[in-house]
Amino acid sequence: MKKHLLAAAITLLAAGTTFAQANDTLAKIKSSGAITLGVRESSGLGYTLGNGKYVGFHTEMSERIADDIQKHLGLPKLEIKYQPLTSQNRIPLVTNGTVDLECGSTTNNQARQKEVAFAVTTYVEEVRMAVNAKSGINSIKDLNGKTLVTTTGTTSVQTLRKNKRAEGLNFREIMGKDHADSFLMLESGRADAFIMDGSILAANISKSKNPQDFKIVGEVLSVEPIACMLRKDDPAFKKVVDDSIKRQIADGSLAKLYDRWFMQPIPPNNVKVGLPLSEATKDAWAHPNDKPMEAYDIK
C-alpha cells in the first residue's frame, strides 16, 4: 500500500513539475539546458539555406535573445534547437510547448493575443503586392479579373478580402502552403499578384532566378506590427525576452543587424533586398510596446 502511495506521490510531483514548467519557460530551459526557437523557411525576416541552417534578421535576433537568456540563468552553455514553422502550425507549436520562442514574421493582433503572448514589436510591416514587372498592374484597382495568391494562415488573407469588398473587385484567390510556394505561383504565371508583407515580397524577389522580372507596387493595404511569440501567462520569460530586445535596440546592435540583412548582399545569391528601415519601425524601437495591429491607424 505504501509503495502505491509513494508511486502516486511521485507521479503527482512529476505532473506538477510539468504543469509548472508549462507556464515557466525559464525553468523549462534551465532544467533541459536547451531552448527551442521557432524559425521560418521562406520569410523575409528569416529563412533557410538548407541542411538545417537558418538565417535572417529575426533568426539572428532570436539567437541573441537566447544568449541573454543563458546569461540570465547563469548557464555555462545553452543548446539552441531550431523548429521550422509554417503560418498554419506556428501558434499550436508555441502553445503546446514544442517551441519556446517564435521569431518569424507573425503579426501581433487581438485574435492571436487570446492564444499567445507577444514580445515588444521589432518590425512594423506594410502589406503590399508583388507582380511581374511587365504585368501593367500598379494598384489594387488593376486586379479586376486577375488571380491573386497569398499564404494560408496569414493575416494577408483577411486583408485581401477586406480590400476586395471595399473596392468591389472581382478576382480569384488561390493559397500557397508557405511563402515560397506563393511566390512560385507568381513566378510561374499561375498568379498575377502576390499579396503579402513587404519584407517577405522583397526577400523572395531578391532570391528569385530573375529579380528584375518582379516589382512591388500599389498602395499600403495594411500596417502590421511583427513580434516574437511566446506562451501566455509567463511574465518572467516575457520580461527577459523584452529586456534583450530593448538592449539590442539601445546598444545599436539591432540596427546593425537590420542593415546587414536588408541593405547588404545576403546569401544564397548575394543579392541586396534593399528595404530601408521604415519610420514606423524606427518609432516602434524608440517606444517599445506590444500593441496589436488594431491599435495602428492606416489612412
BELJO-V438760 format. One record per backbone hydrogen bond with DSSP energy under -1.0 kcal/mol. CO is the residue of the C=O (numbers start at 1). NH is the residue of the N-H. If there is no record, write none. Layout:
CO | NH
CO | NH
//
This chain:
1 | 5
2 | 6
3 | 7
4 | 8
5 | 9
6 | 10
7 | 11
8 | 12
9 | 13
10 | 14
11 | 15
12 | 16
13 | 17
14 | 18
15 | 19
16 | 20
17 | 21
18 | 22
21 | 24
24 | 28
25 | 29
26 | 30
27 | 31
28 | 32
29 | 33
33 | 79
35 | 81
36 | 100
36 | 101
37 | 83
38 | 103
39 | 85
41 | 48
45 | 58
45 | 59
46 | 43
47 | 55
50 | 53
53 | 49
55 | 47
56 | 60
57 | 61
58 | 62
59 | 63
60 | 64
61 | 65
62 | 66
63 | 67
64 | 68
65 | 69
66 | 70
67 | 71
68 | 72
69 | 73
70 | 75
79 | 35
81 | 37
83 | 39
86 | 90
89 | 93
90 | 94
91 | 95
92 | 96
93 | 99
94 | 97
101 | 38
102 | 229
106 | 227
108 | 293
109 | 113
112 | 115
112 | 116
117 | 230
123 | 226
125 | 224
126 | 198
127 | 221
128 | 196
129 | 217
130 | 194
131 | 215
132 | 135
139 | 142
140 | 143
143 | 146
146 | 172
147 | 192
147 | 193
148 | 174
149 | 195
150 | 176
151 | 154
154 | 157
155 | 159
156 | 160
157 | 161
158 | 162
159 | 163
160 | 164
161 | 165
162 | 166
163 | 167
164 | 169
170 | 145
172 | 148
174 | 150
176 | 152
178 | 182
179 | 183
180 | 184
181 | 185
182 | 186
183 | 187
184 | 188
185 | 190
185 | 191
186 | 189
193 | 149
194 | 130
196 | 128
197 | 201
198 | 202
199 | 203
200 | 204
201 | 205
202 | 206
203 | 207
205 | 208
210 | 213
211 | 214
213 | 133
215 | 131
217 | 129
222 | 127
224 | 125
225 | 108
226 | 122
226 | 123
228 | 119
229 | 102
230 | 117
234 | 238
235 | 239
236 | 240
237 | 241
238 | 242
239 | 243
240 | 244
241 | 245
242 | 246
243 | 247
244 | 248
245 | 249
246 | 250
247 | 251
248 | 254
249 | 252
252 | 256
253 | 257
254 | 258
255 | 259
256 | 260
257 | 261
258 | 262
259 | 263
262 | 274
262 | 275
266 | 270
266 | 271
271 | 266
278 | 282
279 | 283
280 | 284
281 | 285
282 | 286
283 | 287
289 | 121
292 | 295
293 | 296
//
